[in-house]
Amino acid sequence: MACAAFLSADIQANTTEEAVHGLAQGCYSIQSPENGNYLKKFHKGGAVDNGLSYRFESISADDAARFFMKPTSFF
């Protein structure tokens, strides 16, 4: 699955509701504000979480882990 949308610090919502609902159905990569590195999924081995983990690395946004936000309701 390819994701084209990336979360940007330059995007701001007008309301709290827009901020929450605007993320739904979006696909995002996480970039560190400290050094610009992207979060990458890697296999570290072991039994916990099937040996998968995440770490920030100096990689392109295309190679970063992707997170798809699904809407839900807690009402």
N, CA, C and O of each residue as an XYZ file, in Angstrom:
300
protein
N       0.846     -1.185      0.000
C       0.000      0.000      0.000
C       0.887      1.243      0.000
O       1.760      1.378      0.857
N       0.682      2.105     -0.905
C       1.443      3.343     -0.984
C       0.645      4.482     -0.369
O      -0.573      4.560     -0.528
N       1.337      5.352      0.327
C       0.694      6.512      0.945
C       1.311      7.773      0.375
O       2.529      7.868      0.221
N       0.479      8.722      0.070
C       0.979      9.938     -0.553
C       0.970     11.138      0.380
O       1.674     12.112      0.113
N       0.206     11.108      1.456
C       0.088     12.273      2.335
C       1.075     12.185      3.493
O       1.251     11.121      4.086
N       1.705     13.285      3.807
C       2.621     13.348      4.929
C       2.215     14.500      5.825
O       1.834     15.567      5.344
N       2.299     14.284      7.131
C       1.926     15.302      8.097
C       2.969     16.410      8.084
O       4.168     16.138      8.131
N       2.526     17.631      8.021
C       3.426     18.777      7.973
C       3.133     19.710      9.129
O       1.973     19.943      9.470
N       4.176     20.242      9.728
C       4.010     21.199     10.821
C       3.411     22.511     10.325
O       2.944     23.319     11.127
N       3.422     22.730      9.010
C       2.898     23.974      8.444
C       1.380     23.962      8.301
O       0.784     25.007      8.043
N       0.747     22.816      8.461
C      -0.704     22.705      8.316
C      -1.353     22.917      9.682
O      -0.976     22.277     10.663
N      -2.333     23.824      9.734
C      -3.019     24.086     10.992
C      -4.522     24.068     10.777
O      -5.029     24.599      9.789
N      -5.228     23.449     11.716
C      -6.684     23.385     11.654
C      -7.279     24.633     12.301
O      -6.668     25.237     13.182
N      -8.473     25.012     11.858
C      -9.151     26.174     12.430
C      -9.828     25.846     13.752
O      -9.932     26.706     14.626
N     -10.288     24.606     13.906
C     -10.979     24.206     15.137
C     -10.391     22.885     15.634
O      -9.685     22.190     14.903
N     -10.693     22.558     16.882
C     -10.260     21.282     17.450
C     -10.876     20.127     16.680
O     -10.211     19.124     16.419
N     -12.145     20.264     16.317
C     -12.820     19.208     15.562
C     -12.135     18.974     14.221
O     -11.941     17.828     13.817
N     -11.767     20.051     13.530
C     -11.049     19.921     12.260
C      -9.711     19.218     12.475
O      -9.296     18.402     11.653
N      -9.050     19.530     13.562
C      -7.749     18.925     13.844
C      -7.865     17.420     14.002
O      -7.026     16.673     13.498
N      -8.892     16.975     14.694
C      -9.085     15.547     14.932
C      -9.584     14.848     13.675
O      -9.001     13.849     13.253
N     -10.641     15.353     13.078
C     -11.255     14.688     11.930
C     -10.412     14.825     10.659
O     -10.537     14.011      9.744
N      -9.568     15.832     10.598
C      -8.725     16.021      9.431
C      -7.675     14.935      9.263
O      -7.176     14.724      8.157
N      -7.336     14.249     10.338
C      -6.347     13.168     10.270
C      -6.944     11.854      9.787
O      -6.224     10.991      9.288
N      -8.254     11.698      9.933
C      -8.911     10.433      9.578
C      -8.730     10.108      8.106
O      -8.765     10.991      7.249
N      -8.537      8.840      7.832
C      -8.354      8.295      6.484
C      -7.080      8.816      5.819
O      -6.935      8.733      4.600
N      -6.159      9.352      6.619
C      -4.902      9.822      6.070
C      -3.781      8.831      6.320
O      -3.853      8.021      7.244
N      -2.779      8.894      5.524
C      -1.610      8.030      5.648
C      -0.413      8.937      5.932
O      -0.161      9.884      5.187
N       0.321      8.651      7.002
C       1.346      9.567      7.465
C       2.658      8.867      7.769
O       2.682      7.694      8.142
N       3.744      9.600      7.607
C       5.059      9.212      8.078
C       5.405     10.186      9.191
O       4.959     11.333      9.180
N       6.195      9.731     10.147
C       6.555     10.578     11.287
C       7.995     11.035     11.133
O       8.912     10.230     10.972
N       8.171     12.366     11.187
C       9.493     12.958     11.051
C       9.872     13.662     12.344
O       9.069     14.403     12.910
N      11.089     13.434     12.811
C      11.580     14.054     14.037
C      11.761     15.556     13.840
O      12.401     15.973     12.875
N      11.207     16.380     14.741
C      11.435     17.821     14.637
C      12.859     18.197     15.072
O      13.324     19.298     14.777
N      13.543     17.297     15.764
C      14.896     17.561     16.248
C      15.942     17.485     15.129
O      16.791     18.367     15.002
N      15.870     16.409     14.311
C      16.928     16.202     13.330
C      16.419     15.894     11.918
O      17.219     15.719     10.998
N      15.107     15.826     11.743
C      14.538     15.585     10.426
C      14.519     14.130      9.990
O      14.086     13.825      8.878
N      14.988     13.213     10.859
C      14.970     11.793     10.524
C      13.540     11.254     10.550
O      12.680     11.765     11.268
N      13.308     10.214      9.754
C      11.990      9.581      9.692
C      11.970      8.284     10.486
O      12.992      7.618     10.648
N      10.779      7.938     10.978
C      10.582      6.701     11.722
C      10.543      5.531     10.747
O       9.827      5.563      9.746
N      11.326      4.496     11.055
C      11.413      3.321     10.189
C      11.138      2.059     10.995
O      11.606      1.905     12.123
N      10.362      1.157     10.386
C      10.106     -0.140     11.018
C      11.265     -1.066     10.666
O      11.733     -1.084      9.528
N      11.727     -1.843     11.665
C      12.801     -2.792     11.404
C      12.581     -4.048     12.226
O      11.804     -4.050     13.181
N      13.259     -5.099     11.854
C      13.132     -6.379     12.552
C      14.319     -6.532     13.483
O      15.459     -6.656     13.034
N      14.043     -6.522     14.812
C      15.110     -6.648     15.799
C      15.218     -8.064     16.342
O      16.161     -8.391     17.063
N      14.240     -8.908     15.991
C      14.238    -10.275     16.485
C      13.529    -10.384     17.834
O      13.229     -9.371     18.465
N      13.268    -11.587     18.263
C      12.621    -11.813     19.543
C      11.153    -12.136     19.384
O      10.598    -12.093     18.286
N      10.532    -12.464     20.518
C       9.137    -12.908     20.519
C       8.135    -11.765     20.672
O       6.983    -11.902     20.260
N       8.548    -10.650     21.253
C       7.638     -9.538     21.488
C       7.345     -8.828     20.167
O       8.268     -8.455     19.443
N       6.094     -8.646     19.860
C       5.647     -7.961     18.627
C       6.256     -8.584     17.371
O       6.569     -7.882     16.410
N       6.419     -9.896     17.390
C       7.007    -10.625     16.256
C       8.385    -10.091     15.866
O       8.801    -10.208     14.714
N       9.090     -9.499     16.843
C      10.439     -8.998     16.589
C      10.512     -7.670     15.874
O      11.596     -7.241     15.479
N       9.366     -7.000     15.695
C       9.355     -5.715     14.986
C       9.509     -4.554     15.961
O       9.045     -4.619     17.099
N      10.158     -3.505     15.505
C      10.318     -2.302     16.313
C      10.437     -1.103     15.376
O      10.414     -1.257     14.155
N      10.564      0.086     15.949
C      10.693      1.328     15.181
C      11.865      2.127     15.715
O      12.174      2.073     16.905
N      12.522      2.877     14.821
C      13.575      3.803     15.221
C      13.673      4.907     14.159
O      13.292      4.723     13.003
N      14.193      6.051     14.592
C      14.403      7.153     13.650
C      15.722      6.944     12.930
O      16.745      6.648     13.547
N      15.681      7.106     11.602
C      16.868      6.955     10.773
C      16.913      8.058      9.730
O      15.890      8.659      9.401
N      18.102      8.316      9.217
C      18.284      9.299      8.159
C      17.954      8.634      6.822
O      18.843      8.169      6.109
N      16.659      8.599      6.496
C      16.152      7.972      5.274
C      15.190      8.942      4.601
O      14.819      9.964      5.177
N      14.796      8.618      3.396
C      13.830      9.464      2.692
C      12.419      9.188      3.214
O      12.167      8.158      3.840
N      11.522     10.103      2.953
C      10.122      9.922      3.351
C       9.512      8.704      2.664
O       8.632      8.053      3.226
N       9.969      8.393      1.462
C       9.458      7.224      0.741
C       9.815      5.911      1.431
O       9.091      4.925      1.294
N      10.919      5.888      2.167
C      11.364      4.676      2.852
C      10.887      4.593      4.295
O      11.135      3.592      4.968
N      10.215      5.615      4.776
C       9.757      5.660      6.166
C       8.537      4.755      6.385
O       7.813      4.423      5.447
N       8.332      4.365      7.660
C       7.131      3.606      8.025
C       5.915      4.490      7.794
O       5.983      5.711      7.934
N       4.812      3.862      7.443
C       3.568      4.607      7.184
C       2.497      4.184      8.180
O       2.374      3.012      8.535
N       1.736      5.163      8.612
C       0.664      4.928      9.571
C      -0.636      5.441      8.969
O      -0.740      6.616      8.618
N      -1.623      4.565      8.849
C      -2.916      4.919      8.285
C      -3.885      5.174      9.426
O      -4.142      4.278     10.231
N      -4.419      6.366      9.507
C      -5.339      6.757     10.584
C      -6.767      6.398     10.222
O      -7.292      6.861      9.209
N      -7.390      5.582     11.039
C      -8.771      5.156     10.832
C      -9.690      5.928     11.786
O      -9.371      6.063     12.967
N     -10.813      6.431     11.298
C     -11.727      7.144     12.180
C     -12.444      6.178     13.121
O     -12.678      5.016     12.788
N     -12.784      6.684     14.293
C     -13.523      5.900     15.266
C     -14.371      6.852     16.106
O     -14.219      8.070     16.013
N     -15.240      6.310     16.905
C     -16.064      7.141     17.772
C     -16.094      6.543     19.162
O     -16.223      5.329     19.325
N     -15.975      7.390     20.154
C     -16.026      6.932     21.537
C     -17.274      7.460     22.244
O     -17.297      7.550     23.472
N     -18.300      7.804     21.489
C     -19.532      8.334     22.081
C     -20.447      7.214     22.494
O     -21.534      7.465     23.013
